[in-house]
């Protein structure tokens, strides 16, 4: 757990990638197929398995592929396809990710690639070879109107505005927020992004309090946050342990401002596992479907399979595993593995279920692409920690989420 990062801390690493790391390694995984699968779909996965989010990406996609294969494979027309995964470890480095993509496309002959934030380096490879690429991250180049086979398959760009909208609507007493995050390029970028989101919903940002990423004693940081007299506190840009320890430090100095989490993660259950329930009491924010008391079928299937395989639900980050569910939905809608037919199915604004909730592929007119749906809007729950328990208090549909995003991004 000490390597797992907050889901948004990885999204801006692409801006500070270093060149010259070792070439990408690859690994093939063939989940046990049922006898009915007579054909094979090869899916490349490009991620950094040495980083917590990347490790959970690879683990989650493996489990999702195993679920499909245990059903006899993906049903496409009259055929059943066994899913074969081939890993290319990017080291979260552009040059290494490109090397991985070239091997996957030219040597391994993959049909599709699921990827991380290094995708800008290898997007020309997938586009030119008509390989469907579904990556994760708030990366504008994924939504260029010039792309034909490229998509963003996580709710990174949609959850925060949607949750901020709900919070401000249902608690108008909050007029000012204080934000904290690690004092590095990633932390500044993410905290700045959250600050802009807050301002769009007419919230004053009282302060952004930074701390060294390796901080162990959060007492000074907690004192600075309390001194702002903001109405609510938002913590972003650090791993779950840092966030939990900061909540603990605030609790120890009797900080009484409201606690907001404008994301679906890190999970409140994970935070409580670090510092206990008392420091997290009252926390309110997003709740992913897979963490609800009654997960919908797709989430329940994944969660049950995870517990059966690993013994317990230890709050893995499922964000990037959702790239698989977008790909699967496109294949099933097209009833074909032809990339043009799959792309066309996704571009029309396909609705489907992923691990976080009901999802819909949406266009990005604010990024110059008003016709092709390439991004993801996701419905989610709203939770609050009450008496040491996570309680779902509301839910937001994809239609409602889309309406918020339309206003937030000034879509016509």
C-alpha positions in Angstrom: 0.0 0.0 0.0 3.0 2.3 0.6 3.5 2.6 -3.1 0.0 3.3 -4.1 -0.5 6.9 -5.2 -3.6 9.1 -5.3 -5.2 8.6 -8.7 -4.6 12.2 -9.9 -0.9 12.4 -8.9 0.1 10.3 -11.9 -1.9 12.2 -14.5 0.7 15.0 -14.8 3.9 12.9 -14.6 3.9 13.0 -18.4 5.1 16.6 -18.2 8.3 15.7 -16.3 9.3 12.3 -17.9 13.0 11.8 -18.3 14.6 10.4 -21.4 17.2 7.7 -21.7 15.7 5.0 -19.4 16.2 1.3 -20.4 14.2 -0.2 -23.2 10.8 -1.6 -22.5 10.3 -5.2 -21.4 7.4 -7.2 -22.5 5.5 -10.1 -20.9 2.7 -12.2 -22.3 -0.2 -13.3 -20.1 -2.7 -15.9 -21.3 -5.6 -16.2 -18.8 -7.0 -19.7 -18.9 -9.5 -19.9 -21.7 -12.7 -21.9 -21.7 -12.7 -24.6 -24.4 -15.2 -22.6 -26.6 -12.8 -19.9 -27.5 -11.2 -20.8 -30.8 -9.7 -17.5 -31.9 -7.5 -15.0 -30.1 -7.5 -11.2 -29.6 -4.1 -9.8 -28.7 -4.3 -6.8 -26.4 -1.1 -4.8 -25.5 -0.9 -3.1 -22.2 1.6 -0.3 -21.7 2.2 0.9 -18.2 4.8 1.1 -15.5 4.4 -1.9 -13.2 7.0 -0.4 -10.8 4.6 2.3 -9.8 1.5 1.6 -7.6 -1.1 2.9 -10.1 0.6 1.1 -13.0 0.9 -2.2 -11.0 -2.9 -2.0 -10.3 -3.5 -1.2 -14.0 -1.8 -4.4 -15.0 -3.3 -6.5 -12.2 -6.8 -5.1 -13.0 -6.7 -5.8 -16.7 -5.4 -9.3 -16.1 -8.3 -10.0 -13.9 -10.8 -8.5 -16.4 -9.4 -10.6 -19.2 -9.5 -13.7 -17.0 -13.2 -13.0 -16.3 -13.9 -12.8 -20.1 -11.9 -16.0 -20.8 -13.6 -17.9 -18.1 -16.9 -17.3 -19.9 -15.5 -18.9 -23.0 -14.0 -15.7 -24.4 -15.5 -12.6 -25.9 -18.6 -13.2 -28.1 -18.1 -11.5 -31.4 -20.8 -12.5 -33.9 -20.7 -16.3 -34.1 -17.1 -16.5 -32.8 -15.6 -16.7 -29.3 -12.3 -14.9 -28.8 -9.7 -15.7 -26.1 -8.1 -12.6 -24.8 -4.3 -12.7 -24.7 -2.5 -9.8 -22.9 1.0 -8.7 -23.7 2.7 -6.2 -21.3 5.1 -3.5 -22.4 6.5 -1.8 -19.3 6.9 1.9 -20.1 8.8 2.9 -16.9 6.5 6.0 -17.3 9.0 7.3 -19.9 8.1 8.5 -23.3 11.0 6.8 -25.3 10.5 3.5 -23.4 6.8 3.6 -24.0 7.3 4.2 -27.7 9.7 1.2 -27.9 7.1 -0.9 -26.2 4.4 0.2 -28.6 6.5 -0.5 -31.6 7.3 -4.0 -30.4 3.6 -4.7 -29.6 2.5 -3.4 -33.1 5.2 -4.7 -35.4 6.4 -7.9 -33.6 3.5 -9.1 -31.4 0.8 -7.9 -33.9 -1.6 -6.8 -31.2 -5.1 -5.8 -32.2 -5.4 -3.1 -29.5 -3.4 -1.3 -26.9 -4.4 0.0 -23.5 -2.0 2.6 -22.2 -0.7 5.2 -19.8 0.4 8.8 -20.1 3.3 8.0 -22.4 0.8 7.6 -25.2 1.7 10.8 -27.0 5.1 9.3 -27.9 3.5 6.3 -29.6 0.1 7.6 -30.8 1.5 7.9 -34.4 2.4 4.2 -34.3 -1.2 3.1 -33.4 -2.9 5.6 -35.6 -0.9 4.8 -38.7 -1.4 1.0 -38.2 -5.1 1.2 -37.3 -4.6 -0.1 -33.8 -7.3 1.0 -31.4 -5.6 2.8 -28.5 -7.4 3.6 -25.3 -5.2 5.5 -22.8 -5.8 7.2 -19.5 -5.1 10.8 -18.5 -6.3 14.4 -19.0 -4.3 14.6 -22.2 -5.7 16.9 -24.9 -3.9 15.2 -27.7 -6.1 12.1 -27.2 -9.0 14.1 -28.4 -7.6 15.6 -31.6 -10.1 15.5 -34.5 -7.3 14.1 -36.6 -7.2 10.9 -34.7 -9.4 8.0 -35.8 -8.4 5.2 -33.4 -7.6 7.0 -30.2 -9.6 7.3 -27.0 -9.4 8.4 -23.3 -10.8 5.6 -21.2 -10.9 6.8 -17.6 -13.0 9.2 -15.6 -10.0 11.4 -14.8 -11.4 14.5 -16.5 -14.9 14.1 -15.3 -15.2 13.0 -11.7 -13.7 16.2 -10.1 -16.0 18.7 -11.8 -19.0 16.6 -11.2 -18.3 16.0 -7.5 -17.4 19.7 -7.0 -20.7 20.6 -8.6 -22.6 18.3 -6.2 -20.8 19.6 -3.1 -21.3 23.3 -3.8 -25.0 22.7 -4.7 -25.8 20.7 -1.5 -23.7 22.7 0.9 -23.9 26.4 -0.1 -22.6 27.4 3.4 -19.1 26.6 2.1 -17.8 29.8 0.6 -14.0 29.1 0.8 -11.8 26.0 0.6 -8.2 25.3 1.5 -6.2 22.9 -0.6 -3.1 21.0 0.3 -0.6 18.9 -1.7 3.0 18.0 -2.0 5.5 20.7 -2.8 6.8 19.5 -6.1 5.9 19.9 -9.8 3.1 17.3 -9.7 1.6 18.6 -6.5 1.6 22.2 -7.7 0.0 21.3 -11.0 -2.7 19.2 -9.5 -3.5 21.6 -6.7 -3.7 24.3 -9.3 -6.1 22.3 -11.3 -8.3 21.8 -8.3 -8.1 25.4 -7.5 -9.4 26.3 -10.9 -12.2 23.8 -10.6 -13.2 25.3 -7.3 -13.3 28.8 -8.7 -15.6 27.8 -11.5 -18.1 26.8 -8.9 -17.8 30.2 -7.2 -15.6 29.0 -4.3 -12.9 31.2 -2.9 -9.6 29.4 -2.5 -8.3 30.6 0.8 -4.9 29.1 0.4 -2.9 26.2 -1.1 -0.7 24.7 1.6 2.2 22.6 0.3 4.4 20.2 2.1 7.5 18.1 1.2 6.4 14.8 -0.5 8.3 12.7 2.1 6.7 14.5 5.1 6.2 12.2 8.1 5.1 14.9 10.7 2.1 16.8 9.4 1.6 19.0 12.5 3.0 22.2 10.9 1.0 21.6 7.7 -2.2 21.1 9.8 -1.5 24.3 11.7 -1.2 26.3 8.5 -4.5 24.8 7.1 -6.3 25.6 10.3 -5.1 29.2 10.3 -6.8 29.8 7.0 -10.3 29.6 8.6 -11.7 28.1 5.3 -15.1 26.4 5.4 -13.8 23.2 3.9 -10.6 21.3 3.3 -9.5 19.5 0.2 -6.4 17.2 0.0 -5.0 16.2 -3.3 -1.9 15.2 -5.1 -0.3 12.8 -2.5 -0.6 9.1 -1.7 -3.3 7.8 0.5 -1.0 7.5 3.5 0.0 11.1 3.4 -3.6 12.2 3.0 -4.6 10.0 5.9 -1.8 11.2 8.2 -2.7 14.8 7.4 -6.3 14.1 8.4 -4.9 12.6 11.6 -2.9 15.7 12.3 -5.9 18.0 11.7 -8.0 15.8 14.0 -5.4 16.1 16.8 -5.7 19.9 16.7 -9.5 19.8 16.7 -9.9 21.1 13.1 -13.6 21.5 12.5 -13.9 22.6 8.9 -15.6 20.2 6.5 -13.7 17.6 4.7 -14.2 17.3 1.0 -13.0 14.6 -1.4 -13.9 15.7 -5.0 -12.7 12.4 -6.4 -13.8 8.7 -6.2 -10.4 7.9 -4.6 -8.4 7.4 -2.6 -11.1 5.3 -1.0 -12.3 6.4 2.5 -11.9 2.8 3.6 -8.2 2.9 2.6 -7.7 6.1 4.6 -9.4 4.6 7.6 -7.2 1.5 7.4 -4.2 3.8 7.9 -5.4 6.1 10.8 -8.7 4.7 12.0 -12.2 6.2 11.5 -12.1 9.2 13.8 -9.8 11.5 11.7 -11.9 10.7 8.6 -15.3 11.2 10.3 -17.5 13.5 8.2 -15.5 13.2 5.0 -17.8 13.7 2.0 -17.2 13.1 -1.6 -17.2 10.8 -4.6 -18.0 7.1 -4.3 -17.1 4.7 -7.1 -19.6 1.9 -7.8 -17.2 -0.9 -7.0 -16.9 0.5 -3.4 -20.7 0.8 -2.8 -22.6 -1.6 -0.6 -24.4 -3.0 -3.6 -22.1 -2.8 -6.6 -23.7 -3.1 -10.0 -23.1 -6.4 -11.9 -19.9 -5.5 -13.7 -18.3 -4.1 -10.5 -19.6 -7.0 -8.4 -18.2 -9.5 -10.8 -14.7 -7.9 -10.7 -14.8 -7.4 -7.0 -15.8 -11.0 -6.3 -13.1 -12.3 -8.6 -10.5 -10.1 -7.0 -11.4 -11.3 -3.5 -11.4 -15.0 -4.7 -7.9 -14.5 -6.2 -6.2 -12.3 -3.6 -8.1 -13.2 -0.4 -9.6 -9.8 0.4 -10.6 -6.4 -1.1 -7.7 -4.2 -0.3 -8.9 -1.1 -2.2 -6.9 -1.6 -5.5 -6.9 1.4 -7.8 -9.3 0.4 -10.6 -9.1 3.6 -12.6 -7.0 2.4 -15.5 -8.6 -1.0 -15.7 -11.6 0.8 -17.1 -9.8 1.2 -20.4 -10.5 -2.5 -20.9 -14.2 -2.1 -20.3 -14.4 0.7 -22.9 -12.6 -1.6 -25.4 -14.9 -4.5 -24.5 -18.0 -2.3 -25.0 -16.7 -1.1 -28.4 -16.1 -4.7 -29.6 -19.5 -5.9 -28.3 -21.3 -3.0 -29.9 -19.5 -3.4 -33.2 -19.7 -7.2 -33.1 -16.4 -7.1 -34.9 -12.7 -6.8 -34.2 -12.3 -4.5 -37.2 -10.8 -1.3 -35.9 -12.9 1.0 -38.1 -16.1 -0.6 -36.9 -15.1 -0.5 -33.2 -14.0 3.2 -33.6 -17.2 4.0 -35.2 -19.2 2.4 -32.4 -17.3 4.4 -29.7 -17.4 7.7 -31.7 -21.2 7.6 -31.6 -21.3 8.1 -27.8 -21.6 4.5 -26.5 -23.0 3.9 -23.0 -21.8 1.0 -20.9 -20.9 -0.1 -17.4 -17.3 0.1 -16.1 -15.9 -0.5 -12.6 -16.6 3.0 -11.4 -20.3 3.2 -12.6 -22.4 3.9 -15.6 -20.2 5.4 -18.3 -20.7 7.3 -21.6 -18.2 8.1 -24.3 -18.5 11.9 -25.0 -17.0 14.4 -27.5 -14.7 17.2 -26.6 -15.8 20.3 -28.5 -13.7 22.5 -26.1 -10.6 20.7 -27.6 -11.7 21.2 -31.2 -13.4 17.8 -31.6 -17.2 18.3 -31.5 -18.2 15.2 -33.5 -16.2 12.2 -32.4 -16.8 10.9 -28.9 -13.4 10.2 -27.4 -13.6 11.0 -23.7 -15.5 9.4 -20.8 -18.2 10.7 -18.5 -19.1 8.6 -15.5 -22.0 8.5 -13.1 -21.0 8.0 -9.5 -22.2 7.9 -6.0 -21.7 10.5 -3.2 -20.6 9.1 0.2 -20.1 10.4 3.7 -18.3 8.9 6.6 -20.8 8.7 9.4 -20.1 7.1 12.8 -17.1 5.4 11.3 -18.9 3.9 8.3 -19.1 4.8 4.6 -22.6 5.7 3.8 -23.9 6.4 0.3 -26.1 9.5 0.5 -26.8 10.3 -3.2 -26.0 9.2 -6.8 -25.3 11.0 -10.0 -26.4 9.6 -13.3 -24.3 9.8 -16.5 -27.0 12.2 -17.9 -26.5 14.5 -14.9 -22.7 14.2 -15.1 -22.8 15.1 -18.8 -24.9 18.2 -18.0 -22.3 19.3 -15.5 -19.4 18.7 -17.9 -21.2 20.6 -20.6 -21.4 23.7 -18.4 -18.0 23.2 -16.9 -16.2 23.0 -20.3 -18.6 25.4 -22.1 -19.7 22.8 -24.6 -22.4 24.0 -27.0 
